[in-house]
Amino acid sequence: MSQFRHSLAGRLLADPFAVLALLIIAGLVLIAAFADVVSPHDHAAMNLADRFAPPSATYWLGTDNLGRDTFSRLAQGSRIALYVALTAVSISGLIGLVLGMIAGFGPRWLDNALLFFFDTLRAYPTIILALALAALMPRGLGTVIVVVVITSFSEYGRVVRTQTLSLKNAEFILAERAMGASFLRIVFHHVLPNVLGPFFILAAMNLPVVITIEAGMSFLGIGVPPGTPSWGATLKDGFDYIRSTPWIILAGGLPLILVTLGFTFLGEALRDQLDPKLRKSR
């Protein structure tokens, strides 16, 4: 029991904000996994007789301009949000991890070249890049993922590079080298485990950013195809009829707010537990 209390999971469960974050994230995952079960109606079924119906026992979050159940569409949209977020963060994180370690361990000229590459990508506006790629690529989730990966892997690369540079000349690394440890052993047994802490903190905080980017692209009409039940499409429908039916845009914004709070609280909790300086000050 004492071992569990001092483990990462035990420390997280002792933090009320971390518990709240885990509950929100678990709720999102469960809704996404069982969207067909929790949805009271078919998300694509149109019922023009009930268009713009207010929230009620029949339609928990009301209906849109085509009489489609808003809650059912949001439940199905959670699958899209999680799929895009997890896929894009995994790909961009892996690319950033590899390039960041190459920059940290590589020669000075390669480090400078990769750093210039990272800064160039970060300086390019996400929406402008999304509009450019939308004109060249077919509309769909693939385009959204490509946009997110291109604009975000450099952030992971910079974090990993900084951590690698601070670790490669640390005393315990120099001691390992003096004892004849191979380069691969130093990388995988000493540098990589110490890099993963900040890496996972950044990934947790970037998940809601990716979900918001997907929603924003769908809101602008360059994300998912028309009719797809994404959160951004629901926000667009709500915005078009905000004067007469404000509940649609409120319902569409609620999951984005909850997801942002959940992953932000989780990222901050991980930072507090994985950063030795913060743990000592608590």
Buried (B, 14 or more C-beta within 10 A) or exposed (E): EEEEEEEEEBBBBEBEBBBBBBEBBEBBEEBBEEBEEBBEBBBBEBBEEBBBBEBEEEBBBBBBBBBBBBBBBBBBBBBBBBBBBEBBBEBBBEBBBBBBBBBBBBEEEEBEEBBEBBEEBBEEEBBEBBBEBBEEBEBEBEBBBBBBBBBBBBBBBBBBBBBBBEBBEEEEBEEBBEEEBEEEEBBEEBBBEBBBBBBBBBBBBBBBBBBBBBBBBBBBEBBBEEEBBBBBBBBBBBEEBEEEBEBBBBBBBEBBEBBBBBBBBBBBBBBBBBBEEEEEEE
